[in-house]
Amino acid sequence: MTADDCLTAIDLALAGNWQAAHEIVQADEHDATAAWIHAALHRLEGDDGNARYWYRRAGKPDCRGADPLDELRSIRATLTVS
């Protein structure tokens, strides 16, 4: 998964197109950044159990207290700085 793929998924999610974003991150289940985005997407969907699974796959703490859209913006900022 490239950084551009991840950015596209985030931009789609922020625009309200959860399904298209989900399809992108599902394409690479072994990429930690894709898994992190995947977790935030499941939080947007309201599927906390699945989100916890993807946080573990990403090696990230469960961010249930944070707004998932803010989390996606934070991931985006991390990707654009790298």
C-alpha positions as CSV (number, residue, x, y, z in Angstrom):
1,M,0.0,0.0,0.0
2,T,1.4,3.4,-1.0
3,A,1.1,6.6,1.0
4,D,-1.0,7.9,-1.9
5,D,-3.4,5.0,-1.6
6,C,-3.7,5.7,2.1
7,L,-4.3,9.4,1.5
8,T,-6.9,8.6,-1.1
9,A,-8.7,6.4,1.4
10,I,-8.6,9.1,4.1
11,D,-9.9,11.8,1.7
12,L,-12.7,9.5,0.6
13,A,-13.7,8.8,4.2
14,L,-13.5,12.5,5.1
15,A,-15.8,13.2,2.1
16,G,-18.3,10.7,3.4
17,N,-17.5,7.8,1.1
18,W,-16.7,5.2,3.8
19,Q,-17.3,2.2,1.5
20,A,-14.8,3.3,-1.2
21,A,-12.2,4.1,1.5
22,H,-12.8,0.7,3.1
23,E,-12.2,-1.1,-0.3
24,I,-8.8,0.6,-0.6
25,V,-7.5,-0.3,2.8
26,Q,-8.9,-3.8,2.5
27,A,-6.5,-4.4,-0.4
28,D,-3.5,-4.6,1.9
29,E,-4.3,-6.2,5.3
30,H,-0.6,-6.4,6.2
31,D,0.2,-2.7,5.9
32,A,0.2,-1.0,9.4
33,T,-1.0,2.4,8.1
34,A,-3.8,0.8,6.1
35,A,-4.8,-1.2,9.2
36,W,-4.8,2.0,11.3
37,I,-7.1,3.7,8.7
38,H,-9.2,0.6,8.6
39,A,-9.7,0.8,12.4
40,A,-10.8,4.4,12.2
41,L,-13.2,3.5,9.4
42,H,-14.8,0.8,11.5
43,R,-15.2,3.3,14.3
44,L,-17.1,5.6,11.9
45,E,-19.3,2.7,11.0
46,G,-19.9,2.0,14.7
47,D,-18.2,-1.4,14.7
48,D,-16.0,-1.1,17.8
49,G,-15.2,-4.8,17.9
50,N,-13.8,-4.8,14.4
51,A,-12.0,-1.5,15.1
52,R,-10.2,-3.0,18.1
53,Y,-9.0,-5.9,15.8
54,W,-7.6,-3.4,13.3
55,Y,-5.9,-1.3,16.0
56,R,-4.1,-4.4,17.2
57,R,-3.1,-5.2,13.6
58,A,-1.8,-1.6,13.2
59,G,0.1,-1.7,16.5
60,K,-1.8,1.3,17.7
61,P,-3.8,2.0,20.9
62,D,-7.6,1.9,20.7
63,C,-8.7,5.4,20.1
64,R,-12.4,5.0,21.1
65,G,-12.4,8.3,23.0
66,A,-11.3,10.4,20.0
67,D,-13.4,11.5,17.1
68,P,-12.7,9.1,14.2
69,L,-12.7,11.9,11.7
70,D,-10.1,13.8,13.8
71,E,-8.1,10.5,13.9
72,L,-8.2,10.3,10.1
73,R,-7.0,13.9,9.8
74,S,-4.1,13.1,12.2
75,I,-3.1,10.0,10.1
76,R,-3.3,12.2,7.0
77,A,-1.0,14.8,8.6
78,T,1.5,12.1,9.6
79,L,1.5,10.8,6.0
80,T,2.0,14.2,4.4
81,V,5.0,15.0,6.7
82,S,6.8,11.8,6.0
